Amino acid sequence: MTSSPSYEDFGPGAAIKMAKPRRYSHTALKMFQRCAKRWSYRYINRLEPAVKGEALSRGSDLHQMLEYYYSEEEWDLEEFTTENQKLIVAYDQHYGEEEWEIVSVEHEYEMTIGAYTLVFKPDLVVRINGEIWIVDHKTTVRIPDEYDEYNMTDFQHLLYIEGMKQNGYDVRGFLFNYIRTKAPTQPKLRKDGKIADLRRLDTDVPTLTAFAELVGLDTDPDVIDKLVILHHTANKFFQRHFILTNDHAVDEAVYSTVLVLEEMEIAERNEAYPRHVLPGWAGAAACSKCEFQGICQTEMLGMDVDLELLDLVVRPRRTT
């Protein structure tokens, strides 16, 4: 068995020479791997949608709320949507008593791999029982079974671990902090004083408990039965998946990332950005979700591009 290559094997002489070191973000790296054409629209042409989609805005808002929540800055809950307000209140009910030592919140770090600088910004870095964990907030319509979404070919958590190591932290592992984008349903009373549709109520233990105590139904047998069921089933709104890895996996991820960064540089130098279209329905589905589908198809047809008509704007320059 051959040993795994280390990022130390890729000094400045190993990568394609550049006039000056380039700084790339992990977000740009992932986008390039998925579709170089999409990456060029976003990071070369600096395009972005004039208006964010509803799902994207909701997820961004929730990430912003979590940033405020863990940084303990002063913030106004009323600035956010009613649904996200309910979510953060329920989140606090669920996790408010935890004893995490906050190391950093949305702090930008840099790491060096080969001839490149990679900029990365973990959602949260915490110390739990003396050990460092990198936390990634994941908003989703359905929380997957544990490790369903854990993909060894998605190098984000491995690169973050290497990056934090370069910044002086001995990281224990990675933590996926799943948050369902639908808040627990607030119970309602029927005319007879019972909780409406209790058996099918899409809620969690803290929400139901607080309501039952408020209306004096905390000893009701039906409420107790529902709470027992909720206690013994996986929480459908908030879950945390702890991921452990080893140095070999980290080195492999860094090695592969250097190769991708070289591909990015070649593409930019040659101004060649191929469309990466998956076969069959998978490709159609991926392209339909792309914010640049309109301009991509317009260019393919050889038609004139009107950014305003396509609901796109050019943003100020920033790091790729």
Stockholm file with secondary structure:
# STOCKHOLM 1.0

chainA/1-320         MTSSPSYEDFGPGAAIKMAKPRRYSHTALKMFQRCAKRWSYRYINRLEPAVKGEALSRGSDLHQMLEYYYSEEEWDLEEFTTENQKLIVAYDQHYGEEEWEIVSVEHEYEMTIGAYTLVFKPDLVVRINGEIWIVDHKTTVRIPDEYDEYNMTDFQHLLYIEGMKQNGYDVRGFLFNYIRTKAPTQPKLRKDGKIADLRRLDTDVPTLTAFAELVGLDTDPDVIDKLVILHHTANKFFQRHFILTNDHAVDEAVYSTVLVLEEMEIAERNEAYPRHVLPGWAGAAACSKCEFQGICQTEMLGMDVDLELLDLVVRPRRTT
#=GR chainA/1-320 SS CCCCCCGGGCCTTTSCCCSSCCEEEHHHHHHHHHCHHHHIIIIISCEEESSCCHHHHHHHHHHHHHHHHHHTCCCCGGGSCHHHHHHHHHHHHHHTTCCCEEEEESCCEEEEETTEEEEECCSEEEEETTEEEEEEEEEESSCCSTTTTCCTTCCHHHHHHHHHHHTTCCEEEEEEEEEESSCCCCCCBCTTSSBTTGGGCCCCHHHHHHHHHHHTCTTCHHHHHHHHHHHTSCCSSEEEEEECCCHHHHHHHHHHHHHHHHHHHHHHHHTCCCCCCCSHHHHHHHHHTCTTHHHHHHHHTTCCCCTTTTTEEECCCCCC
#=GC SS_cons         CCCCCCGGGCCTTTSCCCSSCCEEEHHHHHHHHHCHHHHIIIIISCEEESSCCHHHHHHHHHHHHHHHHHHTCCCCGGGSCHHHHHHHHHHHHHHTTCCCEEEEESCCEEEEETTEEEEECCSEEEEETTEEEEEEEEEESSCCSTTTTCCTTCCHHHHHHHHHHHTTCCEEEEEEEEEESSCCCCCCBCTTSSBTTGGGCCCCHHHHHHHHHHHTCTTCHHHHHHHHHHHTSCCSSEEEEEECCCHHHHHHHHHHHHHHHHHHHHHHHHTCCCCCCCSHHHHHHHHHTCTTHHHHHHHHTTCCCCTTTTTEEECCCCCC
//
